Amino acid sequence: MAYNNGGYNGGGNRFGGGSYQKRGEIQQKATVQTPHVKLTDQEYVDRAENVIKKLDEEKKLLTTSKIRNLLSMITSLYDEVRRSTSDKLSAEAMSQIQYIRLHFAYEAGRDKNVKAFVDEADILRHIKDIGDSKAQFMLFCRYMEALVAYHRYHGGKE
């Protein structure tokens, strides 16, 4: 005898007990997001090392060329901003930073290891934290350099 449970796949008992999920729907895992903490001059190196260690433990390290390509998007802007005498970023620099953020999101969508890297390093939120602050941008660049350095130190994939 078949029971109609109103289109729900409940599993468990004949009355459809269990997880009231409609047929065809995929249950997504709840992701636990760690609280966002802004970068500081005192801890960005330790944070970068911890990110790379965790990705290495999970076997989710990027290739060296991929992580260097991500860094290269930032370095040309870094040189430009470093020469500026203002404490605030120009509108053009802020626009380029938004493009970098977009590019990181795109690359993360294309490659699961890049996504793991971007998420674990909290890169998208750190880019948002830059705002118009030259100092925050310079700190973000140093953080990215530290990520690359520890990636290499911990034997990042070729």
Protein Blocks (a to p, Z undefined) as FASTA:
>chain_A
ZZdehhpafehianopajdddehiacdddddddddddddfklmmmmmmmmmmmmmmnopa
ccfklmmmmmmmmmmmmmmmmmpmbfbdcfklmmmmmmmmmmmmmmmmmpmklmmmmmmn
ommmmmmmnmmafklmmmmmmmmmmmmmmmmmnopaZZ
